[in-house]
């Protein structure tokens, strides 16, 4: 059985950790934070809560991570374990694929 490439409007899921082609998700995560928090000046080391983030924003971020990167990140990770995009990128690299 051959695998079909994703349609143009579907995100390409992230590859498993350790895969040769696995890209650093930092740029995608930064785009997501900038969209959700409506602040195009955010950087990878800016603090989620200092930038105006709250539980609603965190839920939106988790949803977009799943859709764009194809991985599941627990909501609590955004709220307590990943204060910055760089922190979140490390979690995303270890996160299970969405199914």
PyMOL CGO cylinders between C-alpha atoms (Angstrom):
from pymol import cmd
from pymol.cgo import CYLINDER

trace = [
    CYLINDER, 0.00, 0.00, 0.00, 1.47, 3.33, -1.01, 0.3, 1, 1, 1, 1, 1, 1,
    CYLINDER, 1.47, 3.33, -1.01, 0.97, 6.39, 1.10, 0.3, 1, 1, 1, 1, 1, 1,
    CYLINDER, 0.97, 6.39, 1.10, -0.68, 9.37, -0.56, 0.3, 1, 1, 1, 1, 1, 1,
    CYLINDER, -0.68, 9.37, -0.56, 0.87, 12.80, 0.04, 0.3, 1, 1, 1, 1, 1, 1,
    CYLINDER, 0.87, 12.80, 0.04, -1.30, 15.20, 2.07, 0.3, 1, 1, 1, 1, 1, 1,
    CYLINDER, -1.30, 15.20, 2.07, -3.66, 17.42, 0.14, 0.3, 1, 1, 1, 1, 1, 1,
    CYLINDER, -3.66, 17.42, 0.14, -2.52, 21.01, -0.35, 0.3, 1, 1, 1, 1, 1, 1,
    CYLINDER, -2.52, 21.01, -0.35, -4.76, 22.27, 2.46, 0.3, 1, 1, 1, 1, 1, 1,
    CYLINDER, -4.76, 22.27, 2.46, -3.76, 19.55, 4.96, 0.3, 1, 1, 1, 1, 1, 1,
    CYLINDER, -3.76, 19.55, 4.96, -0.81, 20.03, 7.30, 0.3, 1, 1, 1, 1, 1, 1,
    CYLINDER, -0.81, 20.03, 7.30, 2.07, 17.63, 6.99, 0.3, 1, 1, 1, 1, 1, 1,
    CYLINDER, 2.07, 17.63, 6.99, 2.43, 15.79, 10.31, 0.3, 1, 1, 1, 1, 1, 1,
    CYLINDER, 2.43, 15.79, 10.31, 5.70, 16.13, 12.16, 0.3, 1, 1, 1, 1, 1, 1,
    CYLINDER, 5.70, 16.13, 12.16, 8.07, 13.22, 11.74, 0.3, 1, 1, 1, 1, 1, 1,
    CYLINDER, 8.07, 13.22, 11.74, 8.88, 10.98, 14.70, 0.3, 1, 1, 1, 1, 1, 1,
    CYLINDER, 8.88, 10.98, 14.70, 11.69, 12.18, 16.98, 0.3, 1, 1, 1, 1, 1, 1,
    CYLINDER, 11.69, 12.18, 16.98, 15.09, 11.25, 15.65, 0.3, 1, 1, 1, 1, 1, 1,
    CYLINDER, 15.09, 11.25, 15.65, 13.94, 11.13, 12.03, 0.3, 1, 1, 1, 1, 1, 1,
    CYLINDER, 13.94, 11.13, 12.03, 16.55, 12.55, 9.67, 0.3, 1, 1, 1, 1, 1, 1,
    CYLINDER, 16.55, 12.55, 9.67, 14.12, 15.09, 8.18, 0.3, 1, 1, 1, 1, 1, 1,
    CYLINDER, 14.12, 15.09, 8.18, 12.53, 16.27, 11.43, 0.3, 1, 1, 1, 1, 1, 1,
    CYLINDER, 12.53, 16.27, 11.43, 12.43, 20.05, 11.35, 0.3, 1, 1, 1, 1, 1, 1,
    CYLINDER, 12.43, 20.05, 11.35, 12.70, 22.32, 14.36, 0.3, 1, 1, 1, 1, 1, 1,
    CYLINDER, 12.70, 22.32, 14.36, 9.10, 23.35, 15.12, 0.3, 1, 1, 1, 1, 1, 1,
    CYLINDER, 9.10, 23.35, 15.12, 10.10, 26.69, 16.65, 0.3, 1, 1, 1, 1, 1, 1,
    CYLINDER, 10.10, 26.69, 16.65, 9.15, 28.78, 13.61, 0.3, 1, 1, 1, 1, 1, 1,
    CYLINDER, 9.15, 28.78, 13.61, 5.70, 27.17, 13.32, 0.3, 1, 1, 1, 1, 1, 1,
    CYLINDER, 5.70, 27.17, 13.32, 5.10, 27.55, 17.06, 0.3, 1, 1, 1, 1, 1, 1,
    CYLINDER, 5.10, 27.55, 17.06, 6.15, 31.18, 16.95, 0.3, 1, 1, 1, 1, 1, 1,
    CYLINDER, 6.15, 31.18, 16.95, 3.69, 31.82, 14.12, 0.3, 1, 1, 1, 1, 1, 1,
    CYLINDER, 3.69, 31.82, 14.12, 0.95, 30.12, 16.16, 0.3, 1, 1, 1, 1, 1, 1,
    CYLINDER, 0.95, 30.12, 16.16, 1.71, 32.23, 19.25, 0.3, 1, 1, 1, 1, 1, 1,
    CYLINDER, 1.71, 32.23, 19.25, 1.78, 35.42, 17.20, 0.3, 1, 1, 1, 1, 1, 1,
    CYLINDER, 1.78, 35.42, 17.20, -1.60, 34.59, 15.63, 0.3, 1, 1, 1, 1, 1, 1,
    CYLINDER, -1.60, 34.59, 15.63, -3.33, 33.53, 18.84, 0.3, 1, 1, 1, 1, 1, 1,
    CYLINDER, -3.33, 33.53, 18.84, -1.90, 36.30, 21.01, 0.3, 1, 1, 1, 1, 1, 1,
    CYLINDER, -1.90, 36.30, 21.01, -2.27, 38.83, 18.17, 0.3, 1, 1, 1, 1, 1, 1,
    CYLINDER, -2.27, 38.83, 18.17, 1.26, 40.15, 18.60, 0.3, 1, 1, 1, 1, 1, 1,
    CYLINDER, 1.26, 40.15, 18.60, 3.55, 39.94, 15.59, 0.3, 1, 1, 1, 1, 1, 1,
    CYLINDER, 3.55, 39.94, 15.59, 6.53, 41.13, 17.63, 0.3, 1, 1, 1, 1, 1, 1,
    CYLINDER, 6.53, 41.13, 17.63, 6.70, 38.09, 19.94, 0.3, 1, 1, 1, 1, 1, 1,
    CYLINDER, 6.70, 38.09, 19.94, 10.01, 36.26, 19.99, 0.3, 1, 1, 1, 1, 1, 1,
    CYLINDER, 10.01, 36.26, 19.99, 10.91, 32.66, 20.88, 0.3, 1, 1, 1, 1, 1, 1,
    CYLINDER, 10.91, 32.66, 20.88, 11.94, 33.63, 24.42, 0.3, 1, 1, 1, 1, 1, 1,
    CYLINDER, 11.94, 33.63, 24.42, 8.95, 35.81, 25.31, 0.3, 1, 1, 1, 1, 1, 1,
    CYLINDER, 8.95, 35.81, 25.31, 6.85, 34.61, 28.24, 0.3, 1, 1, 1, 1, 1, 1,
    CYLINDER, 6.85, 34.61, 28.24, 3.36, 33.31, 27.43, 0.3, 1, 1, 1, 1, 1, 1,
    CYLINDER, 3.36, 33.31, 27.43, 1.63, 34.99, 30.39, 0.3, 1, 1, 1, 1, 1, 1,
    CYLINDER, 1.63, 34.99, 30.39, 3.59, 38.25, 30.11, 0.3, 1, 1, 1, 1, 1, 1,
    CYLINDER, 3.59, 38.25, 30.11, 2.39, 38.40, 26.48, 0.3, 1, 1, 1, 1, 1, 1,
    CYLINDER, 2.39, 38.40, 26.48, -1.24, 38.23, 27.64, 0.3, 1, 1, 1, 1, 1, 1,
    CYLINDER, -1.24, 38.23, 27.64, -1.73, 34.47, 27.40, 0.3, 1, 1, 1, 1, 1, 1,
    CYLINDER, -1.73, 34.47, 27.40, -4.42, 32.70, 29.42, 0.3, 1, 1, 1, 1, 1, 1,
    CYLINDER, -4.42, 32.70, 29.42, -6.19, 29.33, 29.42, 0.3, 1, 1, 1, 1, 1, 1,
    CYLINDER, -6.19, 29.33, 29.42, -8.32, 30.19, 26.37, 0.3, 1, 1, 1, 1, 1, 1,
    CYLINDER, -8.32, 30.19, 26.37, -5.22, 31.18, 24.39, 0.3, 1, 1, 1, 1, 1, 1,
    CYLINDER, -5.22, 31.18, 24.39, -3.48, 28.00, 25.55, 0.3, 1, 1, 1, 1, 1, 1,
    CYLINDER, -3.48, 28.00, 25.55, -6.38, 25.86, 24.29, 0.3, 1, 1, 1, 1, 1, 1,
    CYLINDER, -6.38, 25.86, 24.29, -6.23, 27.58, 20.90, 0.3, 1, 1, 1, 1, 1, 1,
    CYLINDER, -6.23, 27.58, 20.90, -2.47, 27.01, 20.73, 0.3, 1, 1, 1, 1, 1, 1,
    CYLINDER, -2.47, 27.01, 20.73, -2.81, 23.30, 21.57, 0.3, 1, 1, 1, 1, 1, 1,
    CYLINDER, -2.81, 23.30, 21.57, -5.46, 22.91, 18.87, 0.3, 1, 1, 1, 1, 1, 1,
    CYLINDER, -5.46, 22.91, 18.87, -3.32, 24.62, 16.23, 0.3, 1, 1, 1, 1, 1, 1,
    CYLINDER, -3.32, 24.62, 16.23, -0.26, 22.57, 17.20, 0.3, 1, 1, 1, 1, 1, 1,
    CYLINDER, -0.26, 22.57, 17.20, -2.23, 19.39, 16.63, 0.3, 1, 1, 1, 1, 1, 1,
    CYLINDER, -2.23, 19.39, 16.63, -3.57, 20.62, 13.29, 0.3, 1, 1, 1, 1, 1, 1,
    CYLINDER, -3.57, 20.62, 13.29, -0.32, 22.06, 11.92, 0.3, 1, 1, 1, 1, 1, 1,
    CYLINDER, -0.32, 22.06, 11.92, 2.35, 19.81, 13.42, 0.3, 1, 1, 1, 1, 1, 1,
    CYLINDER, 2.35, 19.81, 13.42, 0.33, 16.62, 13.86, 0.3, 1, 1, 1, 1, 1, 1,
    CYLINDER, 0.33, 16.62, 13.86, 1.28, 16.09, 17.50, 0.3, 1, 1, 1, 1, 1, 1,
    CYLINDER, 1.28, 16.09, 17.50, -0.61, 16.12, 20.79, 0.3, 1, 1, 1, 1, 1, 1,
    CYLINDER, -0.61, 16.12, 20.79, 0.56, 18.51, 23.48, 0.3, 1, 1, 1, 1, 1, 1,
    CYLINDER, 0.56, 18.51, 23.48, -1.36, 18.51, 26.78, 0.3, 1, 1, 1, 1, 1, 1,
    CYLINDER, -1.36, 18.51, 26.78, -3.01, 21.81, 27.66, 0.3, 1, 1, 1, 1, 1, 1,
    CYLINDER, -3.01, 21.81, 27.66, -1.24, 21.81, 31.02, 0.3, 1, 1, 1, 1, 1, 1,
    CYLINDER, -1.24, 21.81, 31.02, 2.09, 21.84, 29.18, 0.3, 1, 1, 1, 1, 1, 1,
    CYLINDER, 2.09, 21.84, 29.18, 1.35, 25.23, 27.68, 0.3, 1, 1, 1, 1, 1, 1,
    CYLINDER, 1.35, 25.23, 27.68, 0.02, 26.51, 30.99, 0.3, 1, 1, 1, 1, 1, 1,
    CYLINDER, 0.02, 26.51, 30.99, 2.77, 25.25, 33.27, 0.3, 1, 1, 1, 1, 1, 1,
    CYLINDER, 2.77, 25.25, 33.27, 5.68, 23.55, 31.49, 0.3, 1, 1, 1, 1, 1, 1,
    CYLINDER, 5.68, 23.55, 31.49, 6.31, 25.79, 28.49, 0.3, 1, 1, 1, 1, 1, 1,
    CYLINDER, 6.31, 25.79, 28.49, 6.56, 29.47, 29.32, 0.3, 1, 1, 1, 1, 1, 1,
    CYLINDER, 6.56, 29.47, 29.32, 8.23, 30.28, 26.00, 0.3, 1, 1, 1, 1, 1, 1,
    CYLINDER, 8.23, 30.28, 26.00, 8.11, 29.10, 22.40, 0.3, 1, 1, 1, 1, 1, 1,
    CYLINDER, 8.11, 29.10, 22.40, 11.55, 27.55, 22.89, 0.3, 1, 1, 1, 1, 1, 1,
    CYLINDER, 11.55, 27.55, 22.89, 10.26, 25.53, 25.87, 0.3, 1, 1, 1, 1, 1, 1,
    CYLINDER, 10.26, 25.53, 25.87, 7.23, 24.44, 23.89, 0.3, 1, 1, 1, 1, 1, 1,
    CYLINDER, 7.23, 24.44, 23.89, 9.36, 23.42, 20.91, 0.3, 1, 1, 1, 1, 1, 1,
    CYLINDER, 9.36, 23.42, 20.91, 11.27, 20.98, 23.14, 0.3, 1, 1, 1, 1, 1, 1,
    CYLINDER, 11.27, 20.98, 23.14, 7.97, 19.47, 24.30, 0.3, 1, 1, 1, 1, 1, 1,
    CYLINDER, 7.97, 19.47, 24.30, 6.64, 19.23, 20.75, 0.3, 1, 1, 1, 1, 1, 1,
    CYLINDER, 6.64, 19.23, 20.75, 9.75, 17.33, 19.64, 0.3, 1, 1, 1, 1, 1, 1,
    CYLINDER, 9.75, 17.33, 19.64, 8.92, 14.64, 22.25, 0.3, 1, 1, 1, 1, 1, 1,
    CYLINDER, 8.92, 14.64, 22.25, 5.12, 14.74, 21.88, 0.3, 1, 1, 1, 1, 1, 1,
    CYLINDER, 5.12, 14.74, 21.88, 3.16, 11.77, 20.51, 0.3, 1, 1, 1, 1, 1, 1,
    CYLINDER, 3.16, 11.77, 20.51, 1.67, 12.01, 17.05, 0.3, 1, 1, 1, 1, 1, 1,
    CYLINDER, 1.67, 12.01, 17.05, -1.98, 12.96, 16.92, 0.3, 1, 1, 1, 1, 1, 1,
    CYLINDER, -1.98, 12.96, 16.92, -4.29, 10.23, 15.83, 0.3, 1, 1, 1, 1, 1, 1,
]
cmd.load_cgo(trace, "trace")
